[in-house]
Amino acid sequence: MMRRSLRRSLRCATAVVAAVAVVASCAVIPTSGPIGTGEVELTEPASAIPLADDPEPDAEPEAIVRGFLDAGAAGLYDEFTVARKFLTGPASARWSPRSRVLVYSDDGGGIQTELRGDDSVMVTVPVEATVDASGSYVEAVPGSREELVFDLVRDAGGQWRISRLDDGVLMLPAVFGAVYRRTPLYFATPDQSQLVPDVRWFPTRSTATYAVSELLAGPAPWLRDAVVSGAPEDAALSTAAVAVTDGVASVDLRADTRVADADRDLLQSQLETTLGRVPATEVVVTVAGLAWEHESLPALDRDVAPERGPYVLSEGRLAVVERGEVVPLEDAPALTGLDANSPAVSLDDSVRVVLDGDDRLMLLPTDGSAPVELLEGEELLPPSVDRFGWVWTGEQESTASLTAVAPTGEDVVVGAEWLEGREVRSIRVSRDGVRIAVVSVGGGERGTTVDVASVVRDEDGTPRLVGERTPVGAVLTDAWEVAWVDEATVAVLGTSASAVDPTVHTVPLGGPTTTLSLVDETVGIASGRGDRALYVAVADGALYSRQNVSWVRVATDVSDPVFPG
């Protein structure tokens, strides 16, 4: 836990990824004034897309491999026609270029090739991220490298060609960002009250087709047990592509696709929300060309924003910061006699809790009556309150579980097998209640990690299981606290290669981590919805709000900021 960890143990370089941009502006030809002369330097904008060149005659093996890698990166624009010219016929037939994208860095020399004595070339690649066939993006740990081996033979014309290789292509970040688009697929919470994103990356030239195909295939494995979809298991497109014409996306399903009447409206809502980012203003669904009738779209919430916040502790009371003023909550009890820290509040403000020291979780009744003990432990985690009113905590030294407590005092053990033997520092349940972000520390290769996992519940919302995890923020070298920024992004207080002192990092679920500017002696973070609702607390009691790219002080003599959730 950052607030207490920093107190016990107590320069930032912003990583900038350059992208090619062309800025156009209106100009007016002058009709009066003096005529001037001078030299004008014209700069041609560099293309972010490498050109695909045919193999050079009599090129040596290393040159063939490098030419193939360049042609593969450009392959989305020619259907990999040129890239296949570097391969033998059988190798071309086997090679699946869309199976994986390896995003690599050109720092420190970039790709290195080595000709080996067995007519093969070993390629060593500094890895930044990988994207699998379904579009799932995984950030790589700093310093990650991968070795790829390309076998070569001479063809009938005496030219070197690649006879064996791994599936996929390699791309620089600038190229990847130009030809792939970050695309959330939307599924529903089990009670079908909210939509939940499953972030993927698809080629820009056919985003709609990929998005619909993967939406019909279902959510990523880690999310599968916590969400529902209107698409049946056998749902599939009948056509090779989803056409988007004048803002209308046409989705034709196979004739054998059987969608129950009750699920049609849900699937229509999923498709419209997903394709709205393509963009498509309307989605027309047919089955084997026949019109698909749906009644009315369900009113599903998405990316719910807290109505108030941040909440803070100030002068022995729970308070809220509103318009730059620290306003004590009149209906909250005084915290006299408590070592109050780490407050948490429900989205509807009906459940408020704090920790008393490290070992007691206290409910703060909204009628102003005295705090009530909900749970006693040894070293409890800072709590998080989900949309069903369950207060999440647990022992920092995990025994493969967390604990959820109802305001009535009922508690349940929530299994989390992958936390076995790890020290948990911070947890935060997403505002849709389907996912939980966890910062934990352990031995071995994993070290400090930030993970997001699914939350599996009973029909009444009682949490029963923390499901499979998906790692995020791999570039972080240490971390203490996590908060949800929006439906698909978390903020993490931690360190990285670009920030040796603790600072805020924004970490997309499926995307590269960004380091924000440093505020000295940061000990806590909080976030409403969006990066403009980010706050940091510092050791001297000041609270800072993020405004544009700067941090502005908005309050003093406060601690432990938090937004509902």
Secondary structure as a PSIPRED ss2 file (coil, helix, strand):
# PSIPRED VFORMAT (PSIPRED V4.0)

   1 M C   1.000  0.000  0.000
   2 M H   0.000  1.000  0.000
   3 R H   0.000  1.000  0.000
   4 R H   0.000  1.000  0.000
   5 S H   0.000  1.000  0.000
   6 L H   0.000  1.000  0.000
   7 R H   0.000  1.000  0.000
   8 R H   0.000  1.000  0.000
   9 S H   0.000  1.000  0.000
  10 L C   1.000  0.000  0.000
  11 R C   1.000  0.000  0.000
  12 C E   0.000  0.000  1.000
  13 A C   1.000  0.000  0.000
  14 T C   1.000  0.000  0.000
  15 A C   1.000  0.000  0.000
  16 V C   1.000  0.000  0.000
  17 V C   1.000  0.000  0.000
  18 A C   1.000  0.000  0.000
  19 A C   1.000  0.000  0.000
  20 V C   1.000  0.000  0.000
  21 A C   1.000  0.000  0.000
  22 V C   1.000  0.000  0.000
  23 V C   1.000  0.000  0.000
  24 A C   1.000  0.000  0.000
  25 S C   1.000  0.000  0.000
  26 C C   1.000  0.000  0.000
  27 A C   1.000  0.000  0.000
  28 V C   1.000  0.000  0.000
  29 I C   1.000  0.000  0.000
  30 P C   1.000  0.000  0.000
  31 T C   1.000  0.000  0.000
  32 S C   1.000  0.000  0.000
  33 G C   1.000  0.000  0.000
  34 P C   1.000  0.000  0.000
  35 I C   1.000  0.000  0.000
  36 G C   1.000  0.000  0.000
  37 T C   1.000  0.000  0.000
  38 G C   1.000  0.000  0.000
  39 E C   1.000  0.000  0.000
  40 V C   1.000  0.000  0.000
  41 E C   1.000  0.000  0.000
  42 L C   1.000  0.000  0.000
  43 T C   1.000  0.000  0.000
  44 E C   1.000  0.000  0.000
  45 P C   1.000  0.000  0.000
  46 A C   1.000  0.000  0.000
  47 S C   1.000  0.000  0.000
  48 A C   1.000  0.000  0.000
  49 I C   1.000  0.000  0.000
  50 P C   1.000  0.000  0.000
  51 L C   1.000  0.000  0.000
  52 A C   1.000  0.000  0.000
  53 D C   1.000  0.000  0.000
  54 D C   1.000  0.000  0.000
  55 P C   1.000  0.000  0.000
  56 E C   1.000  0.000  0.000
  57 P C   1.000  0.000  0.000
  58 D C   1.000  0.000  0.000
  59 A C   1.000  0.000  0.000
  60 E C   1.000  0.000  0.000
  61 P H   0.000  1.000  0.000
  62 E H   0.000  1.000  0.000
  63 A H   0.000  1.000  0.000
  64 I H   0.000  1.000  0.000
  65 V H   0.000  1.000  0.000
  66 R H   0.000  1.000  0.000
  67 G H   0.000  1.000  0.000
  68 F H   0.000  1.000  0.000
  69 L H   0.000  1.000  0.000
  70 D H   0.000  1.000  0.000
  71 A H   0.000  1.000  0.000
  72 G H   0.000  1.000  0.000
  73 A H   0.000  1.000  0.000
  74 A C   1.000  0.000  0.000
  75 G H   0.000  1.000  0.000
  76 L H   0.000  1.000  0.000
  77 Y H   0.000  1.000  0.000
  78 D C   1.000  0.000  0.000
  79 E C   1.000  0.000  0.000
  80 F C   1.000  0.000  0.000
  81 T H   0.000  1.000  0.000
  82 V H   0.000  1.000  0.000
  83 A H   0.000  1.000  0.000
  84 R H   0.000  1.000  0.000
  85 K C   1.000  0.000  0.000
  86 F C   1.000  0.000  0.000
  87 L E   0.000  0.000  1.000
  88 T C   1.000  0.000  0.000
  89 G H   0.000  1.000  0.000
  90 P H   0.000  1.000  0.000
  91 A H   0.000  1.000  0.000
  92 S H   0.000  1.000  0.000
  93 A H   0.000  1.000  0.000
  94 R H   0.000  1.000  0.000
  95 W C   1.000  0.000  0.000
  96 S C   1.000  0.000  0.000
  97 P H   0.000  1.000  0.000
  98 R H   0.000  1.000  0.000
  99 S H   0.000  1.000  0.000
 100 R E   0.000  0.000  1.000
 101 V E   0.000  0.000  1.000
 102 L E   0.000  0.000  1.000
 103 V E   0.000  0.000  1.000
 104 Y E   0.000  0.000  1.000
 105 S C   1.000  0.000  0.000
 106 D C   1.000  0.000  0.000
 107 D H   0.000  1.000  0.000
 108 G H   0.000  1.000  0.000
 109 G H   0.000  1.000  0.000
 110 G C   1.000  0.000  0.000
 111 I C   1.000  0.000  0.000
 112 Q E   0.000  0.000  1.000
 113 T E   0.000  0.000  1.000
 114 E E   0.000  0.000  1.000
 115 L E   0.000  0.000  1.000
 116 R E   0.000  0.000  1.000
 117 G C   1.000  0.000  0.000
 118 D C   1.000  0.000  0.000
 119 D C   1.000  0.000  0.000
 120 S E   0.000  0.000  1.000
 121 V E   0.000  0.000  1.000
 122 M E   0.000  0.000  1.000
 123 V E   0.000  0.000  1.000
 124 T E   0.000  0.000  1.000
 125 V E   0.000  0.000  1.000
 126 P E   0.000  0.000  1.000
 127 V E   0.000  0.000  1.000
 128 E E   0.000  0.000  1.000
 129 A E   0.000  0.000  1.000
 130 T E   0.000  0.000  1.000
 131 V E   0.000  0.000  1.000
 132 D E   0.000  0.000  1.000
 133 A C   1.000  0.000  0.000
 134 S C   1.000  0.000  0.000
 135 G C   1.000  0.000  0.000
 136 S C   1.000  0.000  0.000
 137 Y E   0.000  0.000  1.000
 138 V E   0.000  0.000  1.000
 139 E E   0.000  0.000  1.000
 140 A C   1.000  0.000  0.000
 141 V C   1.000  0.000  0.000
 142 P C   1.000  0.000  0.000
 143 G C   1.000  0.000  0.000
 144 S C   1.000  0.000  0.000
 145 R E   0.000  0.000  1.000
 146 E E   0.000  0.000  1.000
 147 E E   0.000  0.000  1.000
 148 L E   0.000  0.000  1.000
 149 V E   0.000  0.000  1.000
 150 F E   0.000  0.000  1.000
 151 D E   0.000  0.000  1.000
 152 L E   0.000  0.000  1.000
 153 V E   0.000  0.000  1.000
 154 R E   0.000  0.000  1.000
 155 D C   1.000  0.000  0.000
 156 A C   1.000  0.000  0.000
 157 G C   1.000  0.000  0.000
 158 G C   1.000  0.000  0.000
 159 Q C   1.000  0.000  0.000
 160 W E   0.000  0.000  1.000
 161 R E   0.000  0.000  1.000
 162 I E   0.000  0.000  1.000
 163 S E   0.000  0.000  1.000
 164 R E   0.000  0.000  1.000
 165 L C   1.000  0.000  0.000
 166 D C   1.000  0.000  0.000
 167 D C   1.000  0.000  0.000
 168 G C   1.000  0.000  0.000
 169 V E   0.000  0.000  1.000
 170 L E   0.000  0.000  1.000
 171 M E   0.000  0.000  1.000
 172 L C   1.000  0.000  0.000
 173 P H   0.000  1.000  0.000
 174 A H   0.000  1.000  0.000
 175 V H   0.000  1.000  0.000
 176 F H   0.000  1.000  0.000
 177 G H   0.000  1.000  0.000
 178 A H   0.000  1.000  0.000
 179 V H   0.000  1.000  0.000
 180 Y E   0.000  0.000  1.000
 181 R E   0.000  0.000  1.000
 182 R E   0.000  0.000  1.000
 183 T E   0.000  0.000  1.000
 184 P E   0.000  0.000  1.000
 185 L E   0.000  0.000  1.000
 186 Y E   0.000  0.000  1.000
 187 F E   0.000  0.000  1.000
 188 A E   0.000  0.000  1.000
 189 T C   1.000  0.000  0.000
 190 P C   1.000  0.000  0.000
 191 D C   1.000  0.000  0.000
 192 Q C   1.000  0.000  0.000
 193 S C   1.000  0.000  0.000
 194 Q E   0.000  0.000  1.000
 195 L E   0.000  0.000  1.000
 196 V E   0.000  0.000  1.000
 197 P E   0.000  0.000  1.000
 198 D E   0.000  0.000  1.000
 199 V E   0.000  0.000  1.000
 200 R E   0.000  0.000  1.000
 201 W E   0.000  0.000  1.000
 202 F E   0.000  0.000  1.000
 203 P E   0.000  0.000  1.000
 204 T H   0.000  1.000  0.000
 205 R H   0.000  1.000  0.000
 206 S H   0.000  1.000  0.000
 207 T H   0.000  1.000  0.000
 208 A H   0.000  1.000  0.000
 209 T H   0.000  1.000  0.000
 210 Y H   0.000  1.000  0.000
 211 A H   0.000  1.000  0.000
 212 V H   0.000  1.000  0.000
 213 S H   0.000  1.000  0.000
 214 E H   0.000  1.000  0.000
 215 L H   0.000  1.000  0.000
 216 L H   0.000  1.000  0.000
 217 A H   0.000  1.000  0.000
 218 G C   1.000  0.000  0.000
 219 P C   1.000  0.000  0.000
 220 A C   1.000  0.000  0.000
 221 P C   1.000  0.000  0.000
 222 W C   1.000  0.000  0.000
 223 L C   1.000  0.000  0.000
 224 R H   0.000  1.000  0.000
 225 D H   0.000  1.000  0.000
 226 A H   0.000  1.000  0.000
 227 V C   1.000  0.000  0.000
 228 V E   0.000  0.000  1.000
 229 S C   1.000  0.000  0.000
 230 G C   1.000  0.000  0.000
 231 A C   1.000  0.000  0.000
 232 P C   1.000  0.000  0.000
 233 E C   1.000  0.000  0.000
 234 D C   1.000  0.000  0.000
 235 A C   1.000  0.000  0.000
 236 A C   1.000  0.000  0.000
 237 L E   0.000  0.000  1.000
 238 S C   1.000  0.000  0.000
 239 T C   1.000  0.000  0.000
 240 A C   1.000  0.000  0.000
 241 A C   1.000  0.000  0.000
 242 V C   1.000  0.000  0.000
 243 A E   0.000  0.000  1.000
 244 V E   0.000  0.000  1.000
 245 T E   0.000  0.000  1.000
 246 D C   1.000  0.000  0.000
 247 G C   1.000  0.000  0.000
 248 V E   0.000  0.000  1.000
 249 A E   0.000  0.000  1.000
 250 S E   0.000  0.000  1.000
 251 V E   0.000  0.000  1.000
 252 D E   0.000  0.000  1.000
 253 L E   0.000  0.000  1.000
 254 R C   1.000  0.000  0.000
 255 A C   1.000  0.000  0.000
 256 D C   1.000  0.000  0.000
 257 T C   1.000  0.000  0.000
 258 R C   1.000  0.000  0.000
 259 V C   1.000  0.000  0.000
 260 A C   1.000  0.000  0.000
 261 D H   0.000  1.000  0.000
 262 A H   0.000  1.000  0.000
 263 D H   0.000  1.000  0.000
 264 R H   0.000  1.000  0.000
 265 D H   0.000  1.000  0.000
 266 L H   0.000  1.000  0.000
 267 L H   0.000  1.000  0.000
 268 Q H   0.000  1.000  0.000
 269 S H   0.000  1.000  0.000
 270 Q H   0.000  1.000  0.000
 271 L H   0.000  1.000  0.000
 272 E H   0.000  1.000  0.000
 273 T H   0.000  1.000  0.000
 274 T H   0.000  1.000  0.000
 275 L H   0.000  1.000  0.000
 276 G C   1.000  0.000  0.000
 277 R C   1.000  0.000  0.000
 278 V C   1.000  0.000  0.000
 279 P C   1.000  0.000  0.000
 280 A C   1.000  0.000  0.000
 281 T C   1.000  0.000  0.000
 282 E E   0.000  0.000  1.000
 283 V E   0.000  0.000  1.000
 284 V E   0.000  0.000  1.000
 285 V E   0.000  0.000  1.000
 286 T E   0.000  0.000  1.000
 287 V E   0.000  0.000  1.000
 288 A C   1.000  0.000  0.000
 289 G C   1.000  0.000  0.000
 290 L E   0.000  0.000  1.000
 291 A E   0.000  0.000  1.000
 292 W C   1.000  0.000  0.000
 293 E C   1.000  0.000  0.000
 294 H C   1.000  0.000  0.000
 295 E C   1.000  0.000  0.000
 296 S C   1.000  0.000  0.000
 297 L C   1.000  0.000  0.000
 298 P C   1.000  0.000  0.000
 299 A C   1.000  0.000  0.000
 300 L C   1.000  0.000  0.000
 301 D E   0.000  0.000  1.000
 302 R E   0.000  0.000  1.000
 303 D C   1.000  0.000  0.000
 304 V C   1.000  0.000  0.000
 305 A C   1.000  0.000  0.000
 306 P C   1.000  0.000  0.000
 307 E C   1.000  0.000  0.000
 308 R C   1.000  0.000  0.000
 309 G C   1.000  0.000  0.000
 310 P C   1.000  0.000  0.000
 311 Y E   0.000  0.000  1.000
 312 V E   0.000  0.000  1.000
 313 L E   0.000  0.000  1.000
 314 S E   0.000  0.000  1.000
 315 E C   1.000  0.000  0.000
 316 G C   1.000  0.000  0.000
 317 R E   0.000  0.000  1.000
 318 L E   0.000  0.000  1.000
 319 A E   0.000  0.000  1.000
 320 V E   0.000  0.000  1.000
 321 V E   0.000  0.000  1.000
 322 E E   0.000  0.000  1.000
 323 R C   1.000  0.000  0.000
 324 G C   1.000  0.000  0.000
 325 E E   0.000  0.000  1.000
 326 V E   0.000  0.000  1.000
 327 V E   0.000  0.000  1.000
 328 P E   0.000  0.000  1.000
 329 L C   1.000  0.000  0.000
 330 E C   1.000  0.000  0.000
 331 D C   1.000  0.000  0.000
 332 A C   1.000  0.000  0.000
 333 P C   1.000  0.000  0.000
 334 A C   1.000  0.000  0.000
 335 L C   1.000  0.000  0.000
 336 T C   1.000  0.000  0.000
 337 G C   1.000  0.000  0.000
 338 L C   1.000  0.000  0.000
 339 D C   1.000  0.000  0.000
 340 A E   0.000  0.000  1.000
 341 N E   0.000  0.000  1.000
 342 S E   0.000  0.000  1.000
 343 P E   0.000  0.000  1.000
 344 A E   0.000  0.000  1.000
 345 V E   0.000  0.000  1.000
 346 S C   1.000  0.000  0.000
 347 L C   1.000  0.000  0.000
 348 D C   1.000  0.000  0.000
 349 D C   1.000  0.000  0.000
 350 S C   1.000  0.000  0.000
 351 V C   1.000  0.000  0.000
 352 R E   0.000  0.000  1.000
 353 V E   0.000  0.000  1.000
 354 V E   0.000  0.000  1.000
 355 L E   0.000  0.000  1.000
 356 D E   0.000  0.000  1.000
 357 G C   1.000  0.000  0.000
 358 D C   1.000  0.000  0.000
 359 D C   1.000  0.000  0.000
 360 R E   0.000  0.000  1.000
 361 L E   0.000  0.000  1.000
 362 M E   0.000  0.000  1.000
 363 L E   0.000  0.000  1.000
 364 L C   1.000  0.000  0.000
 365 P C   1.000  0.000  0.000
 366 T C   1.000  0.000  0.000
 367 D C   1.000  0.000  0.000
 368 G C   1.000  0.000  0.000
 369 S C   1.000  0.000  0.000
 370 A C   1.000  0.000  0.000
 371 P C   1.000  0.000  0.000
 372 V E   0.000  0.000  1.000
 373 E E   0.000  0.000  1.000
 374 L E   0.000  0.000  1.000
 375 L E   0.000  0.000  1.000
 376 E E   0.000  0.000  1.000
 377 G C   1.000  0.000  0.000
 378 E C   1.000  0.000  0.000
 379 E C   1.000  0.000  0.000
 380 L E   0.000  0.000  1.000
 381 L C   1.000  0.000  0.000
 382 P C   1.000  0.000  0.000
 383 P C   1.000  0.000  0.000
 384 S E   0.000  0.000  1.000
 385 V E   0.000  0.000  1.000
 386 D C   1.000  0.000  0.000
 387 R C   1.000  0.000  0.000
 388 F C   1.000  0.000  0.000
 389 G C   1.000  0.000  0.000
 390 W C   1.000  0.000  0.000
 391 V E   0.000  0.000  1.000
 392 W E   0.000  0.000  1.000
 393 T E   0.000  0.000  1.000
 394 G C   1.000  0.000  0.000
 395 E E   0.000  0.000  1.000
 396 Q C   1.000  0.000  0.000
 397 E E   0.000  0.000  1.000
 398 S C   1.000  0.000  0.000
 399 T C   1.000  0.000  0.000
 400 A C   1.000  0.000  0.000
 401 S E   0.000  0.000  1.000
 402 L E   0.000  0.000  1.000
 403 T E   0.000  0.000  1.000
 404 A E   0.000  0.000  1.000
 405 V E   0.000  0.000  1.000
 406 A C   1.000  0.000  0.000
 407 P C   1.000  0.000  0.000
 408 T C   1.000  0.000  0.000
 409 G C   1.000  0.000  0.000
 410 E C   1.000  0.000  0.000
 411 D E   0.000  0.000  1.000
 412 V E   0.000  0.000  1.000
 413 V E   0.000  0.000  1.000
 414 V E   0.000  0.000  1.000
 415 G E   0.000  0.000  1.000
 416 A C   1.000  0.000  0.000
 417 E H   0.000  1.000  0.000
 418 W H   0.000  1.000  0.000
 419 L H   0.000  1.000  0.000
 420 E C   1.000  0.000  0.000
 421 G C   1.000  0.000  0.000
 422 R C   1.000  0.000  0.000
 423 E E   0.000  0.000  1.000
 424 V E   0.000  0.000  1.000
 425 R E   0.000  0.000  1.000
 426 S E   0.000  0.000  1.000
 427 I E   0.000  0.000  1.000
 428 R E   0.000  0.000  1.000
 429 V E   0.000  0.000  1.000
 430 S C   1.000  0.000  0.000
 431 R C   1.000  0.000  0.000
 432 D C   1.000  0.000  0.000
 433 G C   1.000  0.000  0.000
 434 V C   1.000  0.000  0.000
 435 R E   0.000  0.000  1.000
 436 I E   0.000  0.000  1.000
 437 A E   0.000  0.000  1.000
 438 V E   0.000  0.000  1.000
 439 V E   0.000  0.000  1.000
 440 S E   0.000  0.000  1.000
 441 V E   0.000  0.000  1.000
 442 G C   1.000  0.000  0.000
 443 G C   1.000  0.000  0.000
 444 G C   1.000  0.000  0.000
 445 E C   1.000  0.000  0.000
 446 R C   1.000  0.000  0.000
 447 G C   1.000  0.000  0.000
 448 T E   0.000  0.000  1.000
 449 T E   0.000  0.000  1.000
 450 V E   0.000  0.000  1.000
 451 D E   0.000  0.000  1.000
 452 V E   0.000  0.000  1.000
 453 A E   0.000  0.000  1.000
 454 S E   0.000  0.000  1.000
 455 V E   0.000  0.000  1.000
 456 V E   0.000  0.000  1.000
 457 R E   0.000  0.000  1.000
 458 D C   1.000  0.000  0.000
 459 E C   1.000  0.000  0.000
 460 D C   1.000  0.000  0.000
 461 G C   1.000  0.000  0.000
 462 T C   1.000  0.000  0.000
 463 P E   0.000  0.000  1.000
 464 R E   0.000  0.000  1.000
 465 L E   0.000  0.000  1.000
 466 V E   0.000  0.000  1.000
 467 G E   0.000  0.000  1.000
 468 E E   0.000  0.000  1.000
 469 R E   0.000  0.000  1.000
 470 T E   0.000  0.000  1.000
 471 P E   0.000  0.000  1.000
 472 V E   0.000  0.000  1.000
 473 G C   1.000  0.000  0.000
 474 A C   1.000  0.000  0.000
 475 V C   1.000  0.000  0.000
 476 L E   0.000  0.000  1.000
 477 T E   0.000  0.000  1.000
 478 D E   0.000  0.000  1.000
 479 A E   0.000  0.000  1.000
 480 W E   0.000  0.000  1.000
 481 E E   0.000  0.000  1.000
 482 V E   0.000  0.000  1.000
 483 A E   0.000  0.000  1.000
 484 W E   0.000  0.000  1.000
 485 V E   0.000  0.000  1.000
 486 D E   0.000  0.000  1.000
 487 E C   1.000  0.000  0.000
 488 A C   1.000  0.000  0.000
 489 T E   0.000  0.000  1.000
 490 V E   0.000  0.000  1.000
 491 A E   0.000  0.000  1.000
 492 V E   0.000  0.000  1.000
 493 L E   0.000  0.000  1.000
 494 G E   0.000  0.000  1.000
 495 T E   0.000  0.000  1.000
 496 S E   0.000  0.000  1.000
 497 A C   1.000  0.000  0.000
 498 S C   1.000  0.000  0.000
 499 A E   0.000  0.000  1.000
 500 V E   0.000  0.000  1.000
 501 D E   0.000  0.000  1.000
 502 P E   0.000  0.000  1.000
 503 T E   0.000  0.000  1.000
 504 V E   0.000  0.000  1.000
 505 H E   0.000  0.000  1.000
 506 T E   0.000  0.000  1.000
 507 V E   0.000  0.000  1.000
 508 P E   0.000  0.000  1.000
 509 L C   1.000  0.000  0.000
 510 G C   1.000  0.000  0.000
 511 G C   1.000  0.000  0.000
 512 P C   1.000  0.000  0.000
 513 T C   1.000  0.000  0.000
 514 T E   0.000  0.000  1.000
 515 T E   0.000  0.000  1.000
 516 L C   1.000  0.000  0.000
 517 S C   1.000  0.000  0.000
 518 L C   1.000  0.000  0.000
 519 V C   1.000  0.000  0.000
 520 D C   1.000  0.000  0.000
 521 E C   1.000  0.000  0.000
 522 T E   0.000  0.000  1.000
 523 V E   0.000  0.000  1.000
 524 G E   0.000  0.000  1.000
 525 I E   0.000  0.000  1.000
 526 A E   0.000  0.000  1.000
 527 S E   0.000  0.000  1.000
 528 G C   1.000  0.000  0.000
 529 R C   1.000  0.000  0.000
 530 G C   1.000  0.000  0.000
 531 D H   0.000  1.000  0.000
 532 R H   0.000  1.000  0.000
 533 A H   0.000  1.000  0.000
 534 L E   0.000  0.000  1.000
 535 Y E   0.000  0.000  1.000
 536 V E   0.000  0.000  1.000
 537 A E   0.000  0.000  1.000
 538 V E   0.000  0.000  1.000
 539 A C   1.000  0.000  0.000
 540 D C   1.000  0.000  0.000
 541 G C   1.000  0.000  0.000
 542 A C   1.000  0.000  0.000
 543 L E   0.000  0.000  1.000
 544 Y E   0.000  0.000  1.000
 545 S E   0.000  0.000  1.000
 546 R E   0.000  0.000  1.000
 547 Q E   0.000  0.000  1.000
 548 N C   1.000  0.000  0.000
 549 V C   1.000  0.000  0.000
 550 S E   0.000  0.000  1.000
 551 W E   0.000  0.000  1.000
 552 V E   0.000  0.000  1.000
 553 R E   0.000  0.000  1.000
 554 V E   0.000  0.000  1.000
 555 A E   0.000  0.000  1.000
 556 T C   1.000  0.000  0.000
 557 D C   1.000  0.000  0.000
 558 V C   1.000  0.000  0.000
 559 S E   0.000  0.000  1.000
 560 D E   0.000  0.000  1.000
 561 P E   0.000  0.000  1.000
 562 V E   0.000  0.000  1.000
 563 F C   1.000  0.000  0.000
 564 P C   1.000  0.000  0.000
 565 G C   1.000  0.000  0.000
